[in-house]
Amino acid sequence: MIHLEMASAKYGQALVLEEISVEIGFHEIVAIVGRNGAGKTTLLKALNGLMPLVAGRRLLGNQDITHLGVEAIAKLGVALVPDTRRIFPNLSVLENLKIGAIAHNPGHWTVSRVLEIFPRLQERLHFAGDQLSGGEQQMLSIGRALLGNPRMLLLDEPTEGLAPVIVDQLVQVFHEVHRQGTGIVLVEQNLKVPMKLAHRQYVLDHGQVAWSGTSEELHDQRQHVEGLISTGAAA
């Protein structure tokens, strides 16, 4: 598993994560849920090394990776799909994918396999990145990350602003990614997509865990958890 143990992180002098502990198994789909500013994106960056810790530890299994940088952690199998997507706007879909394949590790995911699960990208193969719709850009960003054959895929609000039909397509893709042996950490602002996907959920508020539990527990306590998300009241 990947594990933050009593981890704290700052932007400047502002404490954004405060002694937070989360554990995510490589066989799991785990959702990180909360309002804007709750610390969700910072938590993803802390997991993959983009955000240095000022206290606590970052572990991969029994290996302490607190002081490893993002490139070293990526080589250990942790890939991030940021909310900004970060595709290359002047490169074609195929060129963007080939860049993802440069760091290719042996495994299930190849360019041809990515195009199978995202047939829309096959249709747009020679379009430039800035000629794609928002949903197509998200598919490209996810596909590029998969080409590294990661053990853990970190997704920062992958469904934000997308049409419901595209969201449904992405949910099916995430199920397939998980079936192929990749763990997923999914950041969302509400429970709609996590309820369809996740085995466990963490609700963040002010950089701390306000609630955590399994999908079964969430089903029984959904009204309470939705109240935490809407009000930001810690529990």
C-alpha positions in Angstrom: 0.0 0.0 0.0 0.9 3.7 -0.2 0.6 5.3 3.2 0.8 8.8 4.7 1.6 8.6 8.4 0.8 11.7 10.5 1.8 13.8 7.4 1.8 17.6 7.3 2.3 19.9 4.4 2.4 23.7 3.8 2.0 26.3 1.1 4.3 29.0 2.3 3.4 29.5 6.0 -0.1 28.0 5.6 -0.6 24.5 6.9 -2.7 22.7 4.3 -2.4 19.1 5.6 -2.2 18.6 9.4 -1.0 15.3 10.8 -3.1 13.3 8.3 -2.9 9.5 8.0 -4.3 7.6 5.0 -3.7 4.1 3.8 -4.5 3.0 0.2 -3.9 -0.6 -1.0 -2.8 -1.2 -4.6 -5.9 -3.5 -5.0 -8.3 -0.7 -4.0 -10.3 2.1 -5.4 -10.4 4.9 -2.8 -12.2 8.2 -3.0 -11.0 11.4 -1.4 -14.0 13.7 -1.1 -14.5 17.2 0.2 -15.3 20.8 -0.5 -13.0 23.2 -2.4 -10.0 24.0 -0.2 -10.4 20.9 1.9 -6.9 19.7 1.0 -7.8 17.0 -1.6 -5.4 18.0 -4.3 -2.6 18.6 -1.8 -3.2 15.1 -0.5 -2.7 13.6 -4.0 0.5 15.7 -4.4 1.7 14.5 -1.1 1.2 10.9 -2.2 3.1 11.3 -5.5 5.9 13.5 -4.2 4.9 16.8 -5.8 4.2 18.2 -2.3 7.1 17.8 0.2 6.1 16.9 3.8 7.1 19.2 6.7 6.3 16.4 9.2 5.3 12.7 9.1 6.2 10.0 6.6 5.3 8.8 3.2 5.6 5.0 2.8 5.3 2.6 -0.1 4.8 -0.8 1.5 7.5 -0.9 4.1 9.8 1.5 2.2 10.1 5.0 3.5 9.8 7.3 0.5 9.3 10.5 2.4 12.3 12.2 0.8 12.0 10.8 -2.7 11.0 13.2 -5.5 8.2 12.8 -8.0 10.3 11.1 -10.7 11.5 8.4 -8.3 8.0 7.8 -7.0 6.7 7.6 -10.5 9.3 4.9 -11.3 7.9 3.0 -8.3 4.5 2.9 -10.0 2.5 6.0 -8.8 1.0 8.1 -11.6 -0.9 11.4 -11.3 -3.6 12.7 -13.7 -3.9 16.4 -12.6 -7.1 18.4 -12.8 -5.4 20.6 -15.4 -4.8 17.5 -17.6 -1.4 18.9 -18.7 -1.6 17.6 -22.3 0.6 19.2 -24.9 -1.7 21.4 -26.9 0.4 21.6 -30.1 1.1 17.9 -30.3 -1.3 15.4 -31.8 -3.1 12.8 -29.8 -0.7 10.1 -31.0 2.3 12.2 -30.1 0.9 12.9 -26.6 0.5 9.2 -26.1 4.0 8.4 -27.4 5.4 10.7 -24.8 3.6 8.7 -22.2 5.0 5.5 -23.6 8.6 6.8 -23.2 8.5 5.8 -19.6 6.7 2.6 -20.5 7.0 -0.3 -18.0 6.1 -3.8 -19.0 2.4 -4.5 -18.5 -1.1 -4.5 -19.9 -1.3 -0.9 -21.2 0.0 -0.1 -24.7 -1.0 2.6 -27.1 -3.2 0.2 -29.0 -4.9 -0.9 -25.8 -5.5 2.7 -24.7 -7.1 3.4 -28.1 -9.4 0.4 -27.6 -10.8 1.7 -24.3 -10.9 5.3 -25.7 -12.2 4.8 -29.3 -12.8 8.5 -29.5 -9.1 9.1 -29.3 -8.6 6.7 -32.2 -11.0 8.9 -34.3 -9.0 12.0 -33.2 -5.5 10.4 -33.5 -4.0 13.2 -35.6 -5.8 16.1 -34.0 -3.8 18.6 -31.9 -4.4 18.6 -28.2 -6.0 22.0 -28.3 -8.5 20.8 -30.9 -10.0 18.3 -28.5 -13.1 18.7 -26.3 -12.8 18.7 -22.5 -13.8 15.1 -22.3 -11.4 14.0 -25.0 -8.6 15.9 -23.3 -9.4 14.0 -20.1 -9.3 10.7 -21.9 -6.0 11.6 -23.4 -4.5 12.6 -20.0 -5.7 9.3 -18.5 -4.5 7.2 -21.4 -1.1 8.8 -21.3 -0.8 8.0 -17.6 -1.8 4.4 -18.1 1.0 3.9 -20.6 3.5 3.9 -17.7 1.6 0.8 -16.4 1.3 2.3 -12.9 0.5 0.3 -9.8 -1.4 3.3 -8.5 -3.3 5.9 -10.5 -4.1 9.2 -8.8 -7.0 11.1 -10.4 -7.7 14.7 -9.5 -11.4 15.5 -10.2 -11.5 13.6 -13.5 -15.2 14.1 -14.1 -15.4 17.8 -13.3 -17.4 19.7 -15.9 -17.9 16.7 -18.2 -21.2 15.6 -19.8 -23.0 12.8 -18.0 -22.4 10.4 -20.9 -18.7 11.0 -20.7 -18.7 10.5 -17.0 -20.4 7.2 -17.4 -17.8 6.2 -20.0 -15.0 7.1 -17.6 -16.6 5.1 -14.8 -16.5 2.0 -17.0 -12.8 2.7 -17.9 -11.9 3.0 -14.2 -13.5 -0.3 -13.5 -11.5 -1.8 -16.3 -8.3 -0.2 -15.1 -8.9 -1.7 -11.6 -9.7 -5.1 -13.1 -6.3 -5.0 -14.7 -4.6 -4.7 -11.3 -4.1 -0.9 -10.9 -5.2 0.8 -7.7 -7.0 4.1 -8.0 -7.3 7.2 -5.8 -10.1 9.4 -7.0 -10.6 13.0 -5.8 -14.1 14.4 -6.2 -16.2 17.1 -4.6 -19.3 15.1 -4.2 -20.3 11.4 -3.7 -22.0 10.7 -7.0 -19.0 9.1 -8.8 -17.3 7.6 -5.7 -20.6 5.8 -4.8 -20.3 4.0 -8.2 -16.7 3.2 -7.9 -14.9 3.3 -4.6 -14.4 0.6 -2.0 -13.5 3.2 0.7 -13.8 6.9 1.1 -12.0 9.6 3.1 -13.8 12.9 3.7 -11.4 15.8 4.1 -12.0 19.1 5.9 -9.3 21.7 6.6 -6.5 19.3 5.8 -7.7 16.6 8.2 -9.8 13.4 7.8 -13.4 14.3 9.0 -14.8 10.9 8.2 -13.6 7.6 6.6 -15.2 4.3 5.9 -16.2 1.6 3.5 -18.8 2.0 0.8 -21.2 -0.1 2.9 -20.7 2.3 5.8 -21.1 5.3 3.5 -24.4 3.9 2.2 -25.7 3.8 5.8 -24.4 7.2 6.8 -24.7 9.0 3.5 -26.8 11.9 4.8 -24.3 12.5 7.6 -21.3 12.4 5.2 -23.0 14.7 2.7 -23.6 17.1 5.6 -19.9 17.1 6.3 -19.1 17.9 2.7 -21.6 20.7 2.4 -20.9 22.4 5.8 -17.2 21.5 6.3 -17.9 20.6 9.9 -15.4 18.2 11.3 -16.6 15.1 13.0 
